[in-house]
């Protein structure tokens, strides 16, 4: 009896599927065409690059702080002064290096399809936007020391009253200057 009940259910399901296949198809109702949307004339703002300053100036500050701390430790050892003087001297030497590092990491240069943005600051932020239409020329400045380690500055001459904007300590500055110039010509 169990088998016959199960087979009856299967036969009913097969009949239901067969009935669906034999039904004539209804013609689809034509949907009224939606009016075509006008293309957005304003291009959305796309980020081309977002970079921080190079770490090399921070590394130099840490190196100088380390040399200074070793010098203090040598002097403290020579005059047999207490060790806490070395710790205080190390803190005094490393505080400027840490501040320099934080400044480097919190300076961001951003190029979009419409503007150049410079954002600085840790607790309070300072942001400067330069529309690309105001940029007159782009220069790269690399001292001998900077060329040895592969960094440099990008100088942007604008039509604004302040004249020049400087993007400091950029890795491979020529590459980023070319990107800015490419955006100017588009």
N, CA and C atoms as an extended XYZ file, in Angstrom:
558
Properties=species:S:1:pos:R:3:atomname:S:1:resname:S:1:resid:I:1 pbc="F F F"
N         0.815       -1.180        0.000 N   UNK     1
C         0.000        0.000        0.000 CA  UNK     1
C         0.872        1.261        0.000 C   UNK     1
N         1.969        1.180        0.649 N   UNK     2
C         2.887        2.315        0.690 CA  UNK     2
C         3.452        2.595       -0.697 C   UNK     2
N         3.774        1.505       -1.410 N   UNK     3
C         4.348        1.676       -2.736 CA  UNK     3
C         3.343        2.268       -3.703 C   UNK     3
N         2.103        1.828       -3.618 N   UNK     4
C         1.106        2.319       -4.564 CA  UNK     4
C         0.810        3.803       -4.324 C   UNK     4
N         0.855        4.260       -3.075 N   UNK     5
C         0.636        5.675       -2.759 CA  UNK     5
C         1.759        6.534       -3.324 C   UNK     5
N         2.978        6.037       -3.219 N   UNK     6
C         4.125        6.790       -3.715 CA  UNK     6
C         4.100        6.855       -5.230 C   UNK     6
N         3.735        5.739       -5.893 N   UNK     7
C         3.717        5.732       -7.353 CA  UNK     7
C         2.578        6.608       -7.869 C   UNK     7
N         1.492        6.688       -7.126 N   UNK     8
C         0.370        7.539       -7.545 CA  UNK     8
C         0.783        9.006       -7.506 C   UNK     8
N         1.559        9.387       -6.501 N   UNK     9
C         2.019       10.770       -6.406 CA  UNK     9
C         2.945       11.108       -7.558 C   UNK     9
N         3.848       10.173       -7.914 N   UNK    10
C         4.788       10.411       -9.001 CA  UNK    10
C         4.029       10.566      -10.308 C   UNK    10
N         2.992        9.693      -10.549 N   UNK    11
C         2.216        9.784      -11.777 CA  UNK    11
C         1.477       11.111      -11.862 C   UNK    11
N         0.957       11.610      -10.724 N   UNK    12
C         0.262       12.898      -10.729 CA  UNK    12
C         1.211       14.031      -11.082 C   UNK    12
N         2.454       13.970      -10.534 N   UNK    13
C         3.442       15.005      -10.834 CA  UNK    13
C         3.808       14.987      -12.305 C   UNK    13
N         3.978       13.769      -12.896 N   UNK    14
C         4.324       13.668      -14.309 CA  UNK    14
C         3.195       14.236      -15.164 C   UNK    14
N         1.956       13.952      -14.784 N   UNK    15
C         0.826       14.492      -15.537 CA  UNK    15
C         0.793       16.014      -15.447 C   UNK    15
N         1.120       16.531      -14.280 N   UNK    16
C         1.134       17.981      -14.103 CA  UNK    16
C         2.185       18.611      -15.014 C   UNK    16
N         3.352       17.988      -15.124 N   UNK    17
C         4.402       18.514      -16.000 CA  UNK    17
C         3.980       18.409      -17.454 C   UNK    17
N         3.318       17.281      -17.826 N   UNK    18
C         2.880       17.113      -19.205 CA  UNK    18
C         1.838       18.165      -19.561 C   UNK    18
N         0.924       18.478      -18.637 N   UNK    19
C        -0.102       19.476      -18.899 CA  UNK    19
C         0.526       20.851      -19.141 C   UNK    19
N         1.603       21.155      -18.405 N   UNK    20
C         2.263       22.452      -18.564 CA  UNK    20
C         2.911       22.559      -19.935 C   UNK    20
N         3.492       21.458      -20.419 N   UNK    21
C         4.169       21.482      -21.704 CA  UNK    21
C         3.184       21.664      -22.850 C   UNK    21
N         1.965       21.128      -22.721 N   UNK    22
C         1.011       21.155      -23.810 CA  UNK    22
C         0.234       22.463      -23.887 C   UNK    22
N         0.319       23.306      -22.876 N   UNK    23
C        -0.443       24.540      -22.882 CA  UNK    23
C         0.111       25.460      -23.957 C   UNK    23
N        -0.755       26.123      -24.691 N   UNK    24
C        -0.265       27.050      -25.718 CA  UNK    24
C         0.399       28.258      -25.044 C   UNK    24
N         1.433       28.708      -25.691 N   UNK    25
C         2.144       29.841      -25.132 CA  UNK    25
C         1.362       31.112      -25.371 C   UNK    25
N         1.314       31.930      -24.354 N   UNK    26
C         0.624       33.203      -24.479 CA  UNK    26
C         1.593       34.212      -25.070 C   UNK    26
N         1.134       35.039      -25.943 N   UNK    27
C         2.041       36.051      -26.497 CA  UNK    27
C         2.435       37.037      -25.391 C   UNK    27
N         3.708       37.364      -25.415 N   UNK    28
C         4.199       38.295      -24.395 CA  UNK    28
C         3.694       39.687      -24.704 C   UNK    28
N         3.301       40.370      -23.651 N   UNK    29
C         2.855       41.740      -23.835 CA  UNK    29
C         4.068       42.604      -24.101 C   UNK    29
N         3.947       43.465      -25.060 N   UNK    30
C         5.064       44.341      -25.375 CA  UNK    30
C         5.123       45.443      -24.335 C   UNK    30
N         6.296       45.583      -23.789 N   UNK    31
C         6.521       46.628      -22.810 CA  UNK    31
C         6.766       47.940      -23.536 C   UNK    31
N         6.171       49.012      -23.052 N   UNK    32
C         6.474       50.289      -23.700 CA  UNK    32
C         7.958       50.614      -23.485 C   UNK    32
N         8.598       51.128      -24.532 N   UNK    33
C        10.028       51.440      -24.425 CA  UNK    33
C        10.214       52.594      -23.468 C   UNK    33
N        11.226       52.408      -22.611 N   UNK    34
C        11.546       53.477      -21.681 CA  UNK    34
C        12.306       54.549      -22.442 C   UNK    34
N        12.032       55.793      -22.128 N   UNK    35
C        12.783       56.843      -22.825 CA  UNK    35
C        14.270       56.695      -22.499 C   UNK    35
N        15.095       56.855      -23.516 N   UNK    36
C        16.535       56.715      -23.303 CA  UNK    36
C        17.028       57.878      -22.465 C   UNK    36
N        17.860       57.516      -21.493 N   UNK    37
C        18.402       58.547      -20.619 CA  UNK    37
C        19.533       59.259      -21.333 C   UNK    37
N        19.581       60.533      -21.124 N   UNK    38
C        20.682       61.302      -21.709 CA  UNK    38
C        21.959       60.945      -20.972 C   UNK    38
N        23.053       60.796      -21.704 N   UNK    39
C        24.304       60.478      -21.009 CA  UNK    39
C        24.698       61.637      -20.107 C   UNK    39
N        25.239       61.276      -18.967 N   UNK    40
C        25.682       62.279      -18.006 CA  UNK    40
C        26.891       62.994      -18.580 C   UNK    40
N        26.773       64.274      -18.777 N   UNK    41
C        27.861       65.023      -19.408 CA  UNK    41
C        29.023       65.240      -18.453 C   UNK    41
N        28.732       65.274      -17.197 N   UNK    42
C        29.803       65.441      -16.219 CA  UNK    42
C        30.442       64.080      -15.967 C   UNK    42
N        31.730       63.995      -16.220 N   UNK    43
C        32.421       62.743      -15.955 CA  UNK    43
C        32.548       62.572      -14.447 C   UNK    43
N        32.376       61.358      -14.014 N   UNK    44
C        32.567       61.126      -12.594 CA  UNK    44
C        34.042       61.285      -12.275 C   UNK    44
N        34.314       61.738      -11.111 N   UNK    45
C        35.688       62.013      -10.707 CA  UNK    45
C        36.391       60.703      -10.386 C   UNK    45
N        37.429       60.413      -11.116 N   UNK    46
C        38.175       59.168      -10.967 CA  UNK    46
C        39.556       59.479      -10.392 C   UNK    46
N        39.998       58.680       -9.431 N   UNK    47
C        41.302       58.890       -8.813 CA  UNK    47
C        42.381       58.299       -9.719 C   UNK    47
N        43.357       59.125      -10.075 N   UNK    48
C        44.475       58.686      -10.911 CA  UNK    48
C        45.589       58.132      -10.027 C   UNK    48
N        45.987       58.897       -9.017 N   UNK    49
C        46.943       58.381       -8.036 CA  UNK    49
C        46.703       59.006       -6.682 C   UNK    49
N        47.138       58.294       -5.661 N   UNK    50
C        47.069       58.743       -4.269 CA  UNK    50
C        48.380       58.307       -3.640 C   UNK    50
N        49.232       59.259       -3.285 N   UNK    51
C        50.559       58.930       -2.770 CA  UNK    51
C        50.867       59.721       -1.509 C   UNK    51
N        51.780       59.172       -0.732 N   UNK    52
C        52.322       59.849        0.438 CA  UNK    52
C        53.737       60.302        0.104 C   UNK    52
N        54.273       61.107        0.974 N   UNK    53
C        55.670       61.492        0.815 CA  UNK    53
C        56.552       60.274        1.038 C   UNK    53
N        57.732       60.313        0.456 N   UNK    54
C        58.685       59.216        0.627 CA  UNK    54
C        59.166       59.167        2.074 C   UNK    54
N        59.567       57.977        2.500 N   UNK    55
C        59.989       57.790        3.887 CA  UNK    55
C        61.444       58.207        4.122 C   UNK    55
N        62.208       58.433        3.078 N   UNK    56
C        63.639       58.704        3.230 CA  UNK    56
C        63.962       59.839        4.206 C   UNK    56
N        63.290       60.983        4.179 N   UNK    57
C        63.596       62.019        5.174 CA  UNK    57
C        63.342       61.542        6.608 C   UNK    57
N        62.322       60.717        6.790 N   UNK    58
C        62.072       60.151        8.117 CA  UNK    58
C        63.167       59.192        8.530 C   UNK    58
N        63.661       58.399        7.580 N   UNK    59
C        64.748       57.459        7.860 CA  UNK    59
C        66.015       58.207        8.254 C   UNK    59
N        66.267       59.321        7.592 N   UNK    60
C        67.437       60.134        7.943 CA  UNK    60
C        67.280       60.676        9.364 C   UNK    60
N        66.100       61.126        9.713 N   UNK    61
C        65.861       61.633       11.067 CA  UNK    61
C        66.057       60.530       12.110 C   UNK    61
N        65.591       59.302       11.813 N   UNK    62
C        65.809       58.185       12.738 CA  UNK    62
C        67.299       57.839       12.845 C   UNK    62
N        68.004       57.891       11.748 N   UNK    63
C        69.442       57.604       11.766 CA  UNK    63
C        70.187       58.623       12.623 C   UNK    63
N        69.880       59.891       12.448 N   UNK    64
C        70.520       60.945       13.251 CA  UNK    64
C        70.169       60.771       14.725 C   UNK    64
N        68.919       60.419       15.040 N   UNK    65
C        68.512       60.198       16.433 CA  UNK    65
C        69.269       59.020       17.037 C   UNK    65
N        69.498       57.973       16.246 N   UNK    66
C        70.246       56.811       16.743 CA  UNK    66
C        71.696       57.179       17.036 C   UNK    66
N        72.327       57.909       16.128 N   UNK    67
C        73.719       58.347       16.340 CA  UNK    67
C        73.803       59.246       17.565 C   UNK    67
N        72.857       60.151       17.713 N   UNK    68
C        72.822       61.051       18.866 CA  UNK    68
C        72.670       60.260       20.173 C   UNK    68
N        71.791       59.257       20.171 N   UNK    69
C        71.573       58.432       21.364 CA  UNK    69
C        72.827       57.641       21.719 C   UNK    69
N        73.494       57.097       20.709 N   UNK    70
C        74.745       56.367       20.966 CA  UNK    70
C        75.817       57.298       21.523 C   UNK    70
N        75.864       58.524       21.030 N   UNK    71
C        76.808       59.507       21.561 CA  UNK    71
C        76.514       59.831       23.025 C   UNK    71
N        75.238       60.016       23.335 N   UNK    72
C        74.848       60.286       24.724 CA  UNK    72
C        75.203       59.099       25.614 C   UNK    72
N        74.956       57.882       25.124 N   UNK    73
C        75.272       56.686       25.911 CA  UNK    73
C        76.777       56.586       26.165 C   UNK    73
N        77.587       56.928       25.161 N   UNK    74
C        79.041       56.906       25.343 CA  UNK    74
C        79.492       57.921       26.375 C   UNK    74
N        78.936       59.118       26.318 N   UNK    75
C        79.306       60.161       27.279 CA  UNK    75
C        78.864       59.762       28.689 C   UNK    75
N        77.650       59.232       28.828 N   UNK    76
C        77.138       58.808       30.141 CA  UNK    76
C        78.016       57.691       30.705 C   UNK    76
N        78.444       56.767       29.866 N   UNK    77
C        79.316       55.682       30.324 CA  UNK    77
C        80.686       56.241       30.749 C   UNK    77
N        81.210       57.188       29.986 N   UNK    78
C        82.527       57.757       30.268 CA  UNK    78
C        82.539       58.510       31.595 C   UNK    78
N        81.452       59.254       31.886 N   UNK    79
C        81.438       60.028       33.137 CA  UNK    79
C        80.748       59.280       34.274 C   UNK    79
N        80.360       58.046       34.033 N   UNK    80
C        79.710       57.193       35.041 CA  UNK    80
C        78.448       57.826       35.620 C   UNK    80
N        77.630       58.373       34.764 N   UNK    81
C        76.363       58.979       35.182 CA  UNK    81
C        75.278       57.893       35.199 C   UNK    81
N        74.148       58.168       35.839 N   UNK    82
C        73.069       57.173       35.889 CA  UNK    82
C        72.487       56.895       34.490 C   UNK    82
N        71.958       55.675       34.344 N   UNK    83
C        71.443       55.212       33.048 CA  UNK    83
C        70.199       55.974       32.599 C   UNK    83
N        69.417       56.501       33.518 N   UNK    84
C        68.200       57.208       33.138 CA  UNK    84
C        68.502       58.423       32.278 C   UNK    84
N        69.727       58.943       32.379 N   UNK    85
C        70.122       60.078       31.532 CA  UNK    85
C        70.151       59.635       30.055 C   UNK    85
N        70.605       58.398       29.824 N   UNK    86
C        70.619       57.866       28.455 CA  UNK    86
C        69.179       57.759       27.936 C   UNK    86
N        68.280       57.273       28.783 N   UNK    87
C        66.882       57.147       28.357 CA  UNK    87
C        66.262       58.514       28.044 C   UNK    87
N        66.536       59.485       28.878 N   UNK    88
C        66.021       60.841       28.634 CA  UNK    88
C        66.609       61.442       27.367 C   UNK    88
N        67.905       61.224       27.167 N   UNK    89
C        68.549       61.726       25.945 CA  UNK    89
C        68.002       61.042       24.700 C   UNK    89
N        67.764       59.724       24.793 N   UNK    90
C        67.203       58.990       23.650 CA  UNK    90
C        65.806       59.517       23.324 C   UNK    90
N        65.011       59.759       24.343 N   UNK    91
C        63.665       60.294       24.103 CA  UNK    91
C        63.751       61.669       23.443 C   UNK    91
N        64.658       62.517       23.925 N   UNK    92
C        64.811       63.852       23.353 CA  UNK    92
C        65.274       63.780       21.897 C   UNK    92
N        66.103       62.788       21.568 N   UNK    93
C        66.588       62.647       20.187 CA  UNK    93
C        65.530       62.050       19.257 C   UNK    93
N        64.741       61.116       19.757 N   UNK    94
C        63.794       60.414       18.893 CA  UNK    94
C        62.459       61.133       18.718 C   UNK    94
N        62.117       62.048       19.611 N   UNK    95
C        60.840       62.762       19.479 CA  UNK    95
C        60.750       63.529       18.160 C   UNK    95
N        61.770       64.306       17.757 N   UNK    96
C        61.661       64.980       16.449 CA  UNK    96
C        61.559       64.003       15.281 C   UNK    96
N        62.262       62.866       15.376 N   UNK    97
C        62.196       61.873       14.299 CA  UNK    97
C        60.800       61.271       14.190 C   UNK    97
N        60.184       60.985       15.319 N   UNK    98
C        58.826       60.426       15.306 CA  UNK    98
C        57.831       61.459       14.768 C   UNK    98
N        57.992       62.708       15.168 N   UNK    99
C        57.110       63.763       14.662 CA  UNK    99
C        57.267       63.895       13.151 C   UNK    99
N        58.506       63.854       12.663 N   UNK   100
C        58.755       63.932       11.209 CA  UNK   100
C        58.103       62.750       10.485 C   UNK   100
N        58.209       61.572       11.058 N   UNK   101
C        57.613       60.380       10.466 CA  UNK   101
C        56.095       60.519       10.377 C   UNK   101
N        55.469       60.987       11.438 N   UNK   102
C        54.015       61.165       11.456 CA  UNK   102
C        53.591       62.199       10.411 C   UNK   102
N        54.375       63.283       10.291 N   UNK   103
C        54.061       64.293        9.280 CA  UNK   103
C        54.147       63.709        7.874 C   UNK   103
N        55.167       62.914        7.620 N   UNK   104
C        55.322       62.309        6.300 CA  UNK   104
C        54.172       61.380        5.962 C   UNK   104
N        53.754       60.585        6.928 N   UNK   105
C        52.701       59.610        6.673 CA  UNK   105
C        51.312       60.253        6.579 C   UNK   105
N        51.174       61.461        7.092 N   UNK   106
C        49.873       62.123        7.073 CA  UNK   106
C        49.800       63.271        6.068 C   UNK   106
N        50.689       63.247        5.089 N   UNK   107
C        50.610       64.168        3.969 CA  UNK   107
C        50.278       63.328        2.745 C   UNK   107
N        49.132       63.601        2.159 N   UNK   108
C        48.642       62.796        1.044 CA  UNK   108
C        48.439       63.695       -0.166 C   UNK   108
N        48.968       63.232       -1.297 N   UNK   109
C        48.780       63.919       -2.569 CA  UNK   109
C        47.852       63.063       -3.417 C   UNK   109
N        46.801       63.695       -3.940 N   UNK   110
C        45.779       62.977       -4.691 CA  UNK   110
C        45.552       63.679       -6.022 C   UNK   110
N        45.610       62.912       -7.109 N   UNK   111
C        45.281       63.442       -8.430 CA  UNK   111
C        44.036       62.731       -8.923 C   UNK   111
N        43.032       63.509       -9.273 N   UNK   112
C        41.817       62.946       -9.862 CA  UNK   112
C        41.700       63.484      -11.289 C   UNK   112
N        40.642       63.116      -11.956 N   UNK   113
C        40.434       63.600      -13.321 CA  UNK   113
C        40.085       65.084      -13.358 C   UNK   113
N        39.788       65.677      -12.198 N   UNK   114
C        39.382       67.083      -12.163 CA  UNK   114
C        40.275       67.989      -11.327 C   UNK   114
N        41.029       67.422      -10.364 N   UNK   115
C        41.758       68.295       -9.438 CA  UNK   115
C        42.987       67.596       -8.863 C   UNK   115
N        43.810       68.409       -8.227 N   UNK   116
C        44.917       67.931       -7.407 CA  UNK   116
C        44.575       68.330       -5.984 C   UNK   116
N        44.659       67.377       -5.068 N   UNK   117
C        44.315       67.655       -3.674 CA  UNK   117
C        45.516       67.336       -2.797 C   UNK   117
N        45.816       68.249       -1.889 N   UNK   118
C        46.899       68.055       -0.919 CA  UNK   118
C        46.267       68.082        0.464 C   UNK   118
N        46.419       66.991        1.198 N   UNK   119
C        45.827       66.883        2.522 CA  UNK   119
C        46.934       66.634        3.533 C   UNK   119
N        46.983       67.453        4.570 N   UNK   120
C        47.991       67.311        5.626 CA  UNK   120
C        47.316       67.391        6.980 C   UNK   120
N        48.016       66.920        7.982 N   UNK   121
C        47.536       67.046        9.343 CA  UNK   121
C        47.264       65.714        9.996 C   UNK   121
N        47.412       65.713       11.330 N   UNK   122
C        47.174       64.518       12.115 CA  UNK   122
C        45.847       64.651       12.845 C   UNK   122
N        45.762       65.616       13.730 N   UNK   123
C        44.546       65.804       14.514 CA  UNK   123
C        43.564       66.731       13.799 C   UNK   123
N        44.074       67.823       13.270 N   UNK   124
C        43.245       68.692       12.446 CA  UNK   124
C        43.784       68.592       11.026 C   UNK   124
N        42.889       68.518       10.077 N   UNK   125
C        43.280       68.305        8.685 CA  UNK   125
C        43.229       69.620        7.910 C   UNK   125
N        44.210       69.777        7.040 N   UNK   126
C        44.261       70.904        6.121 CA  UNK   126
C        44.222       70.321        4.719 C   UNK   126
N        43.282       70.784        3.920 N   UNK   127
C        43.125       70.248        2.573 CA  UNK   127
C        43.123       71.388        1.573 C   UNK   127
N        43.880       71.201        0.498 N   UNK   128
C        43.925       72.213       -0.544 CA  UNK   128
C        43.591       71.546       -1.871 C   UNK   128
N        42.658       72.113       -2.606 N   UNK   129
C        42.242       71.600       -3.904 CA  UNK   129
C        42.650       72.576       -4.989 C   UNK   129
N        43.291       72.058       -6.027 N   UNK   130
C        43.677       72.863       -7.172 CA  UNK   130
C        42.988       72.263       -8.389 C   UNK   130
N        42.003       72.941       -8.968 N   UNK   131
C        41.374       72.414      -10.179 CA  UNK   131
C        42.405       72.305      -11.302 C   UNK   131
N        42.332       71.261      -12.086 N   UNK   132
C        43.308       71.063      -13.158 CA  UNK   132
C        43.261       72.190      -14.186 C   UNK   132
N        42.126       72.834      -14.324 N   UNK   133
C        42.029       73.924      -15.301 CA  UNK   133
C        42.878       75.129      -14.883 C   UNK   133
N        43.290       75.195      -13.603 N   UNK   134
C        44.112       76.305      -13.116 CA  UNK   134
C        45.613       75.991      -13.196 C   UNK   134
N        45.967       74.765      -13.495 N   UNK   135
C        47.382       74.381      -13.555 CA  UNK   135
C        47.980       74.880      -14.858 C   UNK   135
N        49.073       75.632      -14.740 N   UNK   136
C        49.728       76.199      -15.915 CA  UNK   136
C        50.896       75.324      -16.390 C   UNK   136
N        51.703       74.853      -15.438 N   UNK   137
C        52.882       74.067      -15.809 CA  UNK   137
C        53.287       73.174      -14.647 C   UNK   137
N        54.046       72.120      -14.968 N   UNK   138
C        54.498       71.158      -13.966 CA  UNK   138
C        56.007       70.982      -14.137 C   UNK   138
N        56.745       71.116      -13.032 N   UNK   139
C        58.202       70.973      -13.037 CA  UNK   139
C        58.600       69.861      -12.073 C   UNK   139
N        59.763       69.282      -12.309 N   UNK   140
C        60.345       68.311      -11.373 CA  UNK   140
C        61.663       68.886      -10.895 C   UNK   140
N        61.852       68.877       -9.591 N   UNK   141
C        63.090       69.372       -8.988 CA  UNK   141
C        63.733       68.242       -8.183 C   UNK   141
N        64.982       67.912       -8.538 N   UNK   142
C        65.709       66.855       -7.830 CA  UNK   142
C        67.119       67.357       -7.534 C   UNK   142
N        67.469       67.426       -6.277 N   UNK   143
C        68.847       67.749       -5.934 CA  UNK   143
C        69.706       66.512       -6.179 C   UNK   143
N        71.020       66.685       -6.114 N   UNK   144
C        71.920       65.556       -6.336 CA  UNK   144
C        71.650       64.446       -5.324 C   UNK   144
N        71.499       64.830       -4.078 N   UNK   145
C        71.220       63.855       -3.007 CA  UNK   145
C        69.900       63.126       -3.264 C   UNK   145
N        68.880       63.872       -3.682 N   UNK   146
C        67.581       63.261       -3.961 CA  UNK   146
C        67.653       62.315       -5.162 C   UNK   146
N        68.422       62.697       -6.170 N   UNK   147
C        68.554       61.824       -7.346 CA  UNK   147
C        69.231       60.515       -6.992 C   UNK   147
N        70.149       60.536       -6.041 N   UNK   148
C        70.833       59.306       -5.631 CA  UNK   148
C        69.870       58.298       -5.017 C   UNK   148
N        68.880       58.786       -4.303 N   UNK   149
C        67.942       57.865       -3.646 CA  UNK   149
C        66.603       57.756       -4.371 C   UNK   149
N        66.442       58.474       -5.489 N   UNK   150
C        65.258       58.301       -6.324 CA  UNK   150
C        64.029       59.082       -5.906 C   UNK   150
N        64.217       60.194       -5.205 N   UNK   151
C        63.068       61.019       -4.838 CA  UNK   151
C        63.239       62.411       -5.426 C   UNK   151
N        62.229       63.226       -5.313 N   UNK   152
C        62.292       64.599       -5.792 CA  UNK   152
C        61.017       65.337       -5.446 C   UNK   152
N        60.944       66.559       -5.915 N   UNK   153
C        59.784       67.413       -5.665 CA  UNK   153
C        59.101       67.718       -6.996 C   UNK   153
N        57.798       67.846       -6.947 N   UNK   154
C        57.030       68.264       -8.120 CA  UNK   154
C        56.518       69.667       -7.832 C   UNK   154
N        56.859       70.600       -8.707 N   UNK   155
C        56.411       71.986       -8.572 CA  UNK   155
C        55.308       72.227       -9.590 C   UNK   155
N        54.180       72.696       -9.114 N   UNK   156
C        53.028       72.943       -9.980 CA  UNK   156
C        52.767       74.435       -9.992 C   UNK   156
N        52.860       75.013      -11.166 N   UNK   157
C        52.591       76.432      -11.315 CA  UNK   157
C        51.125       76.604      -11.675 C   UNK   157
N        50.441       77.451      -10.895 N   UNK   158
C        49.010       77.633      -11.102 CA  UNK   158
C        48.689       79.078      -11.451 C   UNK   158
N        47.482       79.270      -11.897 N   UNK   159
C        47.001       80.615      -12.201 CA  UNK   159
C        46.492       81.314      -10.950 C   UNK   159
N        46.518       80.624       -9.822 N   UNK   160
C        46.033       81.194       -8.565 CA  UNK   160
C        47.017       82.236       -8.052 C   UNK   160
N        46.603       82.962       -7.027 N   UNK   161
C        47.424       84.049       -6.499 CA  UNK   161
C        48.701       83.550       -5.829 C   UNK   161
N        48.678       82.327       -5.299 N   UNK   162
C        49.862       81.814       -4.618 CA  UNK   162
C        50.923       81.315       -5.590 C   UNK   162
N        50.569       81.069       -6.820 N   UNK   163
C        51.553       80.758       -7.846 CA  UNK   163
C        52.013       79.326       -7.938 C   UNK   163
N        52.809       78.862       -6.964 N   UNK   164
C        53.401       77.525       -7.036 CA  UNK   164
C        52.997       76.650       -5.863 C   UNK   164
N        52.750       75.406       -6.186 N   UNK   165
C        52.479       74.394       -5.167 CA  UNK   165
C        53.580       73.364       -5.276 C   UNK   165
N        54.041       72.879       -4.138 N   UNK   166
C        55.154       71.927       -4.118 CA  UNK   166
C        54.696       70.611       -3.499 C   UNK   166
N        54.879       69.528       -4.248 N   UNK   167
C        54.647       68.192       -3.713 CA  UNK   167
C        56.019       67.663       -3.313 C   UNK   167
N        56.281       67.620       -2.002 N   UNK   168
C        57.606       67.297       -1.475 CA  UNK   168
C        57.880       65.804       -1.432 C   UNK   168
N        59.140       65.458       -1.618 N   UNK   169
C        59.667       64.105       -1.367 CA  UNK   169
C        58.811       63.004       -1.975 C   UNK   169
N        58.733       62.986       -3.286 N   UNK   170
C        57.942       62.002       -4.012 CA  UNK   170
C        58.875       60.958       -4.610 C   UNK   170
N        58.557       59.675       -4.428 N   UNK   171
C        59.287       58.611       -5.117 CA  UNK   171
C        58.978       58.706       -6.604 C   UNK   171
N        59.995       58.628       -7.441 N   UNK   172
C        59.841       58.663       -8.901 CA  UNK   172
C        58.983       59.856       -9.327 C   UNK   172
N        59.462       61.092       -9.075 N   UNK   173
C        58.628       62.274       -9.341 CA  UNK   173
C        58.310       62.475      -10.820 C   UNK   173
N        59.195       62.045      -11.710 N   UNK   174
C        58.938       62.239      -13.147 CA  UNK   174
C        57.689       61.472      -13.593 C   UNK   174
N        57.522       60.277      -13.064 N   UNK   175
C        56.348       59.460      -13.416 CA  UNK   175
C        55.060       60.173      -13.012 C   UNK   175
N        55.025       60.733      -11.803 N   UNK   176
C        53.815       61.399      -11.324 CA  UNK   176
C        53.612       62.746      -12.017 C   UNK   176
N        54.696       63.439      -12.355 N   UNK   177
C        54.568       64.692      -13.108 CA  UNK   177
C        53.978       64.406      -14.485 C   UNK   177
N        54.408       63.314      -15.123 N   UNK   178
C        53.842       62.937      -16.418 CA  UNK   178
C        52.358       62.607      -16.305 C   UNK   178
N        51.962       61.963      -15.204 N   UNK   179
C        50.536       61.663      -15.008 CA  UNK   179
C        49.726       62.948      -14.884 C   UNK   179
N        50.270       63.933      -14.189 N   UNK   180
C        49.577       65.223      -14.054 CA  UNK   180
C        49.459       65.885      -15.419 C   UNK   180
N        50.551       65.887      -16.189 N   UNK   181
C        50.515       66.490      -17.520 CA  UNK   181
C        49.531       65.770      -18.437 C   UNK   181
N        49.462       64.447      -18.339 N   UNK   182
C        48.493       63.690      -19.144 CA  UNK   182
C        47.064       64.110      -18.823 C   UNK   182
N        46.783       64.335      -17.544 N   UNK   183
C        45.443       64.768      -17.170 CA  UNK   183
C        45.146       66.182      -17.648 C   UNK   183
N        46.176       67.018      -17.709 N   UNK   184
C        45.986       68.384      -18.209 CA  UNK   184
C        45.606       68.380      -19.680 C   UNK   184
N        46.154       67.459      -20.447 N   UNK   185
C        45.925       67.423      -21.884 CA  UNK   185
C        44.636       66.703      -22.260 C   UNK   185
N        43.957       66.096      -21.304 N   UNK   186
C        42.698       65.408      -21.615 CA  UNK   186
C        41.511       66.327      -21.466 C   UNK   186
